[in-house]
Amino acid sequence: QVQFVESGGGLVQPGGSLRLSCAASTSFFTIFTMGWYRQVPGKQRELVASISRNNMTNFADSVKGRFSISRDNAKKSVYLQMSSLKPEDTAVYYCNVRSPSGNDFWGQGTQVTVSS
């Protein structure tokens, strides 16, 4: 099992920035793909960004050029830097780790609200 500590969500005005952090307690952090997903009520959870153990990144089209993802293997942490935020970015954001065998583990989620 993997335990998570997520932080960084909150209320921000359109055009603003937020940084989400996720620390994962696992001995196998370096071999996991890490990611951030988001979900709004009534919709499926969707991938926002992911970063592989080789630091290859993948982003949803809707956030390309505005969000970045990074990881610190020594701190067993992954970060999502969000800039130029839009109201449609409002969602609960979930930290995810995926093992090489494809098992998913999820954080508890952190609310991001973009509103004036």
N, C-alpha and C positions, 0 to 999 in steps of 0.2 A: 504494500500500500504506500501511497504518497500523501504526505501532509503538505498543505499550502498555506502561505501567508500572503494575501493580496493587499495592496494598498494603492492609494493615489486617485481614486475616483472622487467625484464631487460635481458641483455646479459651476459651469463656466459660460461666459457669454460667447455668442458666435464670433468666430475669428480667433478665439483664444486657444490656449494650449494646456494640455495635461500630460502627466507622465504616470503610467501605471507600472507597478512593480509586483513581482511575484517571486517568492522564495519557496523552493520545493525541497522537502526533506527526503532525499533518496540517495542511496549510495551509487545509483546508476545514472546520475544526472548527465554526465558527459555523453552518454550514448543515446539520450532521448532527443526527439524532436520536440521543441517547445512552441507553443502558439497561444494566440489570443483569439477568442471567439466572442460574438455578441449575440444578444437575443432581445427582441422586443415582444411584448404580449401578443399572442396570436400568430406569431411567425416562428419559423424554424431557426435554430441556432445556426449562425453562419461564421465561416472563417474570416477573420480580419487580417491576420498575418501569422506567419510561422517562420521558424528558423531551425535549420537542421544542425546536427552535431558538427557538420563541416561548415557551418555559418552560411549556408545557402538560404536565401530568404524568398518568401512568397507572400504576395499581398492581394487582397481583394481589389478589383478595379476601382471601386468607389473610394478607396483610401490611398491609392498610389500617388506619390508626390506629396502627400500630407503627413503620413504616418511612417515611422521607422521602428524596427524591432532589433533588439540586441540581447546578448546573453553574456553572463559572467559565470563561467564554470567554477571558478574558485569560490564564489558566493552562492553557487547553485541557484542563480536568479535569472529571470528574464524580464525585459523591460519593453514597454510600448510607449514611444514618444508620439503624442498626437498634437498636430498643429493645424491651424486654419479650420478649427472645428465648426461643424455645421449642425443645425438642429436635428438633421436626420442621422447624426452619429449618436444620438441619445439611445441608450440601451444599457442592459446589464452586461458587463464584460467579464468573461471567464478565462482564467488561465488554464492551459491544457498541456499535459505531457503525453507523448505517445511513445511507447516502447518499440524497439525494432520489430517485435512480433505483432504490433498493431494494437496493443491494449491501450485504451485511453483512460486517463485520470484527470479529474476536474477540480478546480478550485471552487470556492463558495460563491464567487461572483462579487463584482463591485459596480455600483451604479455610477454611470456617467450621464449627466444631464446638460445639454447645451441649450441655453435659453437666455433671452434678454429680459 
